Amino acid sequence: MSGNDDRHRLTHSVPKWLIVFALAFTGMASAYMFTLVVPIQSELPRLLDAPREDTAWVVTITLLVAACATPISGRLGDMYGKRTVVLALIGALIVGSVVAALSPNIAWIIVGRGLQGLTTGVVPLGIAIMRDVLPPGRLGTAVALMSATMGVGGSLGMPVSAFIVEHFNWHTLFWVSAGLGVVAFLLVFLIVPQSTLRSLGHFDVIGMIGLTVGLSGILLAISRGAEWGWLSPATLLSGIGGIVVLLVWGRYQLRTREPLIDLRVAARPAVLFTNLASICMGFALFGSNVLLPQMLELPVETGSGFGVGVFETALLVMPAGLIMMIISPLSGWLERTVGPRIMLTAGTAAVTVSYIVLLIWSSTIWHLFIANLIVGVGIGLSFAAMPMMIMRSVPAEETGVSNGINALARSLGTSSASTVMAAMLAAMTVDVGGRSVPTPEAFVTCFWIGAIVGVGAVIMSLLIPRTPTQEAHPSVP
């Protein structure tokens, strides 16, 4: 039986909406891993009986593993089957969750959280699967929904985690994530067809090692620089060493016959500027995730906050994720009518406006609520447009790894935002009742940074060529 016949048989035997639902649920479960421990982050030193610099790894390790594993899993999916790799990543999520749930000490918690970080690759792989199995008329809406899960899962997960922490033992968080993983595994195994479209060749092991070492060095410097000291030997060695390794890795990728990542494709203007815009949008999204909850939760007497509880804060932040989900069907229509380039520009502009709103109005809870809704609109449009821009510009057999690089770009933005915003808030503090808290001016400075990065995202979107070099949608036999 030919590849086209296989594709016909597999994609027609299962309703398309079920495939989209299974992949979207998996994407939301993956995104939830990043906000899973947010409600207990400040309490981790007490809960784990460990220094704060050690407990920071409970968050940092997930980010590091996700950033390194996402483009690698994309390449593995292109070569050996996207569904197979998705199932393997979900399996890692389940194992990691159980390990963390049963962990007797912080070391095993970190191991479990690292395994949870592997699952981030299911989002770009899910988008690639959709390209393989869905007809062009349904692809835009489905990709928009899948891409939005990166924000939706985190936003919806925050109140769930807050509720669990307030009413149950904190280990329950990991049992819940394990349960989500089991459901996601069954959905993908029973519903999602295996794509017959493969990229031939051998897996670039040397390229994988080089990319992992280089990215780990840079991300370590970004995420831990404020704690280690920006000019400390550890930070400089990690950051400069990571850059050097990536430069050598890039030269190797250009010279080898079967590279892990085809840098010539990644350098195409449409792909390059989309990924640069992704870095900015990842920064803007995570910047709001860092700033707004802190403002809401800080006591009123500090002059910087509103004294809202953890669960109430999560409920106030959650609607942004709902907005992203609601926008998904609209994004599919917009992609077909005005194109993803205009969508990306509109999304980046909306996020920029949200920070400008915060610069002008941030004196009430409703100001923050409305600004966060605007963020949801901007991220919903942008995250839907980015994978469509990528798929219009790369060969079909490189969809997985190319969307993995795009997800990596967003990860670089989020990790940078976490560090920069935390450094700004820590540098401008005042003592209130023996507690060091950020000043109102610190938040204003962060809003300015977010607005400037948003403008950068708008500029990057405008530099994307109007006519892509590759047609987005595969032909449907």
C-alpha positions in Angstrom: 0.0 0.0 0.0 1.4 3.5 -0.9 2.1 6.3 1.6 -0.9 8.3 0.3 -3.2 5.2 0.6 -1.9 4.8 4.2 -2.6 8.4 4.9 -6.1 8.1 3.5 -6.9 5.0 5.5 -5.6 6.4 8.8 -7.0 9.9 8.6 -10.5 8.8 7.4 -11.0 6.1 10.0 -11.0 8.6 12.9 -13.1 11.8 13.1 -10.9 14.8 12.6 -12.2 16.6 15.6 -11.2 13.7 17.8 -7.6 13.9 16.6 -7.6 17.6 17.3 -9.1 17.1 20.8 -6.6 14.4 21.7 -3.6 16.5 20.6 -5.0 19.7 22.3 -5.6 17.9 25.6 -2.0 16.6 25.4 -0.7 20.1 24.8 -2.6 21.6 27.7 -1.3 18.8 30.0 2.2 19.6 28.9 1.8 23.4 29.4 0.4 22.8 32.9 3.8 21.4 34.0 5.2 25.0 34.0 2.6 26.3 36.4 2.3 23.1 38.4 4.4 24.2 41.4 3.8 28.0 41.1 1.5 28.1 44.2 4.1 26.4 46.4 7.2 28.0 44.9 7.8 30.4 47.8 7.2 27.5 50.3 9.5 25.0 48.7 12.5 25.7 51.1 10.3 24.8 54.0 8.5 21.9 52.4 11.7 20.3 51.1 13.9 21.3 54.1 16.4 22.7 51.6 18.1 26.0 50.8 16.3 28.4 48.5 19.2 28.1 45.9 18.6 24.4 45.8 14.8 24.5 45.6 15.1 27.0 42.7 16.1 23.9 40.6 12.6 22.5 41.0 11.6 25.3 38.5 14.8 25.8 36.6 15.3 22.1 35.6 12.0 21.9 33.8 12.8 25.0 31.8 16.3 23.7 30.9 15.1 20.2 29.8 12.2 21.6 27.9 14.4 24.1 25.9 17.0 21.4 25.0 14.6 18.5 24.3 12.0 20.3 22.2 14.0 20.7 18.9 15.6 17.3 19.4 12.2 15.6 19.9 11.0 17.4 16.8 13.8 15.9 14.7 13.2 12.5 16.2 9.5 12.8 15.2 10.3 13.8 11.7 12.6 10.7 11.3 10.9 7.9 13.4 7.3 8.9 13.6 5.7 11.9 15.4 3.0 9.9 17.2 5.6 7.4 18.5 7.7 10.3 19.9 4.7 12.0 21.4 3.8 8.8 23.3 7.4 8.5 24.5 7.3 12.1 25.8 4.0 11.6 27.6 5.5 8.4 29.1 8.3 10.6 30.5 5.7 12.9 32.0 4.0 10.1 33.7 7.2 8.6 35.1 8.5 12.0 36.2 5.2 12.7 38.0 5.2 9.5 39.9 8.9 9.9 40.8 8.2 13.4 42.2 5.0 12.2 44.0 7.0 9.5 45.8 10.2 11.5 46.2 11.7 11.3 49.7 14.0 14.4 49.1 14.7 17.3 46.8 17.0 15.4 44.5 14.2 13.1 43.3 11.8 16.0 43.0 14.3 17.6 40.6 14.7 14.4 38.6 10.9 14.1 38.3 10.5 17.7 37.3 13.2 17.2 34.6 11.3 14.3 33.2 8.1 16.4 33.2 10.0 19.1 31.1 10.5 16.6 28.3 6.8 16.6 27.4 7.0 20.2 26.1 7.9 18.7 22.7 4.4 17.4 22.2 3.1 20.8 21.1 5.3 21.3 18.0 4.9 17.6 17.2 1.2 17.9 17.6 1.2 20.8 15.1 3.3 18.7 12.7 0.8 15.8 13.0 -2.0 18.1 12.2 -0.2 19.2 9.0 0.2 15.6 8.0 -3.4 14.4 8.7 -5.8 17.3 8.4 -7.1 18.9 5.1 -6.1 22.5 4.4 -9.5 23.9 5.3 -9.3 22.7 8.9 -5.6 23.1 9.5 -5.5 26.8 10.5 -8.1 26.5 13.2 -6.6 23.3 14.6 -3.1 24.7 14.6 -4.3 27.8 16.4 -5.9 25.7 19.1 -2.9 23.5 19.5 -0.5 26.5 19.7 -2.8 28.3 22.2 -2.6 25.3 24.6 0.9 26.6 25.6 -0.9 29.5 27.2 -4.2 27.9 28.0 -2.8 25.0 30.0 -0.8 27.3 32.2 -3.6 29.7 32.8 -6.2 27.1 33.6 -3.7 25.1 35.6 -2.9 27.8 38.1 -6.2 27.9 39.9 -6.3 24.0 39.9 -2.9 23.9 41.6 -3.8 26.7 44.0 -7.0 24.7 45.0 -5.1 21.5 45.4 -2.4 23.2 47.6 -5.0 24.8 49.8 -7.0 21.6 50.4 -4.6 18.6 50.0 -1.0 17.6 50.6 1.3 19.2 48.1 2.4 15.8 46.7 -1.1 15.6 45.3 0.0 18.0 42.5 2.2 15.3 41.1 -0.5 12.6 41.3 -2.8 14.9 39.4 -0.2 15.5 36.7 0.4 11.7 36.5 -3.3 11.2 36.0 -3.4 13.8 33.2 -0.5 12.1 31.6 -2.3 8.7 31.6 -5.4 10.2 30.0 -3.3 12.0 27.4 -1.4 8.8 26.6 -4.6 6.8 26.1 -6.1 9.5 23.9 -3.1 9.7 21.6 -2.6 5.9 21.5 -6.3 5.2 20.7 -7.1 8.2 18.5 -4.1 9.8 16.8 -2.9 8.0 13.6 0.7 7.5 12.8 1.9 9.7 10.0 3.7 8.0 7.1 5.7 11.1 6.2 9.3 10.7 7.3 12.6 12.4 6.9 15.2 10.0 5.7 18.7 9.8 7.1 20.5 9.2 10.4 20.0 11.0 13.6 22.8 13.5 14.4 24.0 12.4 17.8 26.9 14.8 17.9 24.6 17.7 16.9 22.2 16.7 19.7 25.0 16.8 22.3 26.4 20.1 21.1 22.9 21.7 21.1 22.2 20.4 24.6 25.5 21.6 26.1 25.3 25.0 24.4 21.7 25.7 25.3 22.2 24.5 28.8 25.1 26.8 29.4 23.3 29.9 28.1 20.0 29.1 29.9 21.9 28.4 33.1 23.5 31.8 32.9 20.2 33.5 32.2 18.1 31.7 34.8 20.7 31.7 37.7 22.8 34.8 36.9 20.9 37.0 39.4 21.6 34.5 42.2 25.2 33.6 41.2 26.1 37.2 40.3 26.2 38.4 36.7 30.0 38.7 36.7 30.7 35.6 38.8 32.9 32.8 37.3 30.0 30.4 37.3 27.7 32.7 35.3 30.5 33.8 32.9 31.7 30.3 32.3 28.1 29.0 31.7 27.1 31.9 29.4 30.3 32.4 27.4 31.0 28.6 27.3 27.4 28.0 26.0 27.9 30.6 23.2 31.2 29.1 22.1 29.8 25.6 22.0 26.8 26.8 19.9 29.1 28.6 17.5 31.1 25.4 17.0 27.9 23.5 16.8 26.5 25.8 14.1 29.7 25.4 12.0 29.4 21.6 12.4 25.7 21.7 11.4 26.5 23.6 8.2 29.2 21.1 7.2 27.6 17.8 8.1 25.5 16.0 5.5 22.6 15.1 7.8 22.4 17.9 10.4 20.1 17.8 13.4 18.8 21.2 12.3 19.2 22.6 8.8 20.4 26.1 9.7 20.0 27.2 6.1 16.3 26.6 6.4 16.2 28.3 9.8 18.0 31.3 8.3 15.2 31.9 5.7 13.8 35.4 6.4 10.3 34.1 7.1 11.6 31.6 9.6 14.3 33.8 11.1 12.1 36.8 11.8 9.2 34.6 13.0 11.5 33.0 15.6 12.9 36.4 16.7 9.3 37.6 17.2 8.7 34.4 19.1 11.5 35.2 21.6 9.9 38.6 22.2 6.4 37.2 22.6 7.7 34.6 25.0 9.3 37.3 27.0 6.1 39.5 27.0 3.9 36.6 28.0 6.0 35.3 30.9 6.7 38.9 31.9 3.0 39.4 32.6 2.9 36.0 34.3 5.6 37.2 36.7 4.4 40.7 37.3 0.7 40.6 37.6 0.4 37.8 40.2 3.0 39.5 42.4 1.1 42.8 42.2 -2.1 41.1 43.1 -0.7 39.1 46.0 1.5 41.7 47.7 -0.1 43.2 50.8 -1.8 46.6 50.4 0.4 48.2 53.0 3.4 47.7 50.8 2.1 50.3 48.4 2.7 47.9 45.5 0.0 45.3 45.8 -3.6 44.5 46.3 -3.6 41.8 49.0 -5.4 39.2 46.9 -5.1 35.5 47.9 -3.3 32.8 45.8 -6.5 31.1 44.6 -8.2 34.4 43.9 -5.1 35.6 42.0 -5.2 32.4 39.9 -8.9 33.0 39.0 -8.1 36.6 38.0 -5.3 35.4 35.7 -7.1 32.5 34.2 -9.5 34.4 31.8 -6.5 35.2 29.6 -6.1 31.5 28.9 -9.8 31.3 28.2 -9.5 34.2 25.7 -6.7 32.3 23.9 -9.0 29.3 23.6 -11.9 31.4 22.3 -9.7 33.1 19.7 -8.6 29.8 18.2 -11.6 29.4 15.8 -11.3 33.0 14.9 -7.6 32.6 14.2 -8.4 29.8 11.7 -10.7 32.2 9.8 -8.2 35.0 10.0 -5.4 32.8 8.7 -7.5 32.0 5.6 -8.6 35.6 5.0 -5.8 37.9 5.9 -2.9 35.5 6.4 -0.7 34.7 9.4 1.7 37.6 8.9 -1.0 40.2 9.6 -2.3 38.0 12.5 1.2 38.0 14.0 1.5 41.8 13.7 -1.9 42.3 15.3 -1.0 39.9 18.1 2.3 41.6 18.9 0.7 45.0 18.8 -2.0 43.9 21.2 0.6 42.7 23.7 2.4 46.0 23.4 -0.8 47.8 24.1 -1.4 45.8 27.2 1.9 47.0 28.7 1.1 50.6 27.7 -2.2 50.2 29.5 -0.4 49.0 32.6 1.9 52.0 32.4 -1.0 54.4 32.3 -3.6 52.5 34.5 -2.5 50.1 37.2 -4.1 51.5 40.3 -7.0 49.0 40.6 -7.5 45.2 40.2 -9.7 45.8 37.2 -6.9 47.6 35.4 -4.7 44.6 35.8 -7.5 42.3 34.8 -8.3 44.1 31.6 -4.6 44.4 30.6 -4.2 40.6 31.2 -7.2 40.0 28.9 -5.5 42.1 26.2 -2.4 39.9 26.7 -4.6 36.9 26.1 -5.8 38.3 22.8 -2.3 39.1 21.7 -0.8 35.8 22.6 -3.8 33.9 21.1 -3.3 35.6 17.7 0.5 35.4 17.8 0.9 31.8 18.9 -1.6 30.8 16.3 0.2 32.7 13.5 3.8 31.6 14.3 3.5 27.8 13.4 1.6 28.7 10.3 4.4 31.1 9.2 6.9 28.3 9.9 4.9 25.7 8.0 4.6 28.0 5.0 8.4 28.3 4.8 9.8 24.8 5.4 9.6 21.4 3.7 6.9 19.2 5.0 9.4 16.6 6.2 11.0 19.2 8.5 7.9 20.5 10.1 8.5 18.8 13.5 12.0 20.1 14.0 11.2 23.6 12.6 8.2 24.0 15.0 10.5 22.7 17.7 13.0 25.5 17.1 10.1 28.0 17.2 9.0 26.5 20.6 12.7 26.8 21.7 12.6 30.5 20.7 9.6 31.1 23.0 11.4 29.2 25.8 14.4 31.5 25.4 12.0 34.5 25.8 10.2 33.1 28.8 13.5 32.2 30.6 14.9 35.7 29.9 11.7 37.4 31.1 11.8 35.4 34.4 15.4 36.5 35.0 15.1 40.2 33.9 11.8 40.9 35.7 13.0 39.2 38.9 16.3 41.1 38.8 14.4 44.4 38.3 12.0 43.7 41.2 14.9 42.6 43.4 17.0 45.7 42.6 14.2 48.2 43.6 12.9 47.3 47.0 11.8 48.9 50.2 11.6 47.4 53.7 8.0 46.9 54.9 7.6 45.3 58.3 11.0 43.6 58.1 10.2 42.3 54.6 11.9 43.5 51.4 9.2 44.1 48.7 9.4 45.7 45.2 8.5 49.3 45.0 5.8 50.7 42.6 8.6 52.1 40.5 10.1 48.6 40.1 6.8 47.5 38.5 6.7 50.6 36.3 10.2 49.8 35.1 9.2 46.3 34.2 6.2 47.5 32.3 8.5 49.7 30.2 10.7 46.8 29.5 7.7 44.7 28.4 6.4 47.5 26.2 9.8 47.9 24.5 10.1 44.1 23.9 6.6 44.2 22.5 7.6 46.9 20.0 10.5 44.7 19.1 8.1 41.9 18.3 6.0 44.2 16.1 9.1 45.2 14.2 10.2 41.6 13.7 6.7 40.7 12.4 6.8 43.5 9.9 10.2 42.3 8.6 8.7 38.9 7.6 8.5 38.7 3.8 4.9 39.0 2.5 5.3 36.0 0.1 6.5 32.8 1.9 8.9 30.5 0.1 7.0 27.3 0.8 3.4 26.5 0.6 2.0 25.8 4.1 -0.4 23.0 3.4 0.3 19.6 2.0 -1.9 18.5 -0.9 -4.7 16.2 0.1 -5.1 13.2 -2.1 
